[in-house]
């Protein structure tokens, strides 16, 4: 039983100290309240005298006439003989004092504490000894803009008694305290043992220890409650630990995935969501600062909302099976989103939004490219096949004709080889960027090499080149791709720009991160209606002429992708008075 007695003492001491503290707080509060009330009464009386004096001064125009002796009549009607009235101007000079006949003998009162306080507050008070009368006063001063009225009473036994607290309350509190101590003693004896057991339980629970369900409690109501609490605690702790583990797994998964996910109740109230979900519905709706629950009023999600509403109306949950789900595709501002909704048996449901823009665009591009490739391959393959069939089916063909057809087949084979090579470059740039080795590439050397390899074709068309490239223009990139940029641009001019023209290449500007290049020629140019599509794969301004010139239709598309690979951008515009200009940047 020592534990019981120890707890009883602690319990008794705790309640004793608590009750003592409460009694002290109440007593102090009540004493202060009573004293404040009495002080307020005194100050109210003094305020009334000050107000009465002020009205008398205004009515009699005492300040203007300087007839302060008239105030003696107010002093005569005040029942308290020891009440002192003082009039002080704004500079602190005493104009009138009911206790001192000759106010000129009084020193300046501006620094008196009650006067200073009245400048900041509605009024000022202080208890101090008067240097003029050698009496202790309770002062009350009030500011009337042009002057102060100070009313005071002698702080003698009568005033002190007036401010004293009635001792009846103290006796009442003492009696109440003694009764409370008796009750506390009785209560602690009754609950000692059971509370001690619960104390042991609380300590173990606080340390997250497994609680022994065989703890013996006294055979009373508190003992039964204790046993049930312990059993419930153990069950809840086990469940809580399991839920914490699962919750951590869920949240880690929820915030790591690149999909937007949100779970809602059957009332369409959010249970949880991740930041991707908010981001995606903002992109779809073009509205900022939107909440997840606003998805149910957005026009863009009409199909989803109809599906949710239709299935939430189903009362028979068994008719749903284990779950119901539906999938939707939303196309918004050139972006594609896969939206899936799963409705569970309890009518809560989950919405998952996935940005599939890249996959969808790649699918469309590949679909288009497959068709374009098939179309582009047919021409050279058909030509090669036709020329070879002509040679094979004519044994007696003249050598000159046979050579002609062989040369034409070889030309088409070269064109087919260039086409396959360009397609391979494009695919590698987009899908296998890691295949390209990065190194320091001197731009001037690359351009000179391109011009040297194309010099015969340039001379055949009397095309001149004018370079303004700095020797220090060095890019951290892939030499092969940078070579292809300038090669395709120059070949484009050779094939379609015409003869007797000039090519200009310059790096006209550079900053901390980029070199900026300008490629232009004085050729026939590219009509503005075609400039927006000129970088598309297999896009040709004049299909027949392009094929005749031997182009694959992929040159400028390779240029754009190679520039993008080097984190740059490229644009096209018409050169005045004639020609075309390509402006592009490459990351240093």
ABEGO torsion letter per residue (X at the ends): XAAAAAAAAAAAAAAAAAAAAAAAAAAAAAAAAAAAAAAAAAAAAAAAAAAAAAAAAAAAGAAAAGBAAAAAAAAAABABAABBBBBBBAAGBBABBAABABAAABBBAAABAAAAAAAABABBBBBBBBAAAGBBBBBBBBBAGABBBBBBBBBBAAAAAAABBBAAAAAAAAAAAAAAAAAAAAAAAAAAAAAAAAAAAAAAAAAGBBBBAABBBBBBAAAAAAAAAAAAAAAAAAAAAAAAAAAAAAAAAAAABABBBBBBBAAGBBABBBAAAAAAAAAAAGBBGBBAAAAAABAAAAAAAAAAAAAAABABAAAAEABBBBBBBBBBGGBBBBBBBBBBAAGBBBBBBBBAAAAAAAAAAAAAAAAAAAAAAAAAAAAAAAAAAAAAABAABBAAAAAAAAAAAAAAAAAAAAAAAAAAAAAAAAABAAABBBBBBBAAAAAAAAAAAAAAAAAAAGBBBBBBBBAABBBBBBAAAAAAAAAAAAAAAAAAAEBGBBBBBBBABBBAABBBBBBBBABAEBBAAAAAAAABBGBBABAAAAAAAGBAGAAAAAAAAAAAAAGBBBBBBBBOABEBBBBBBBBX
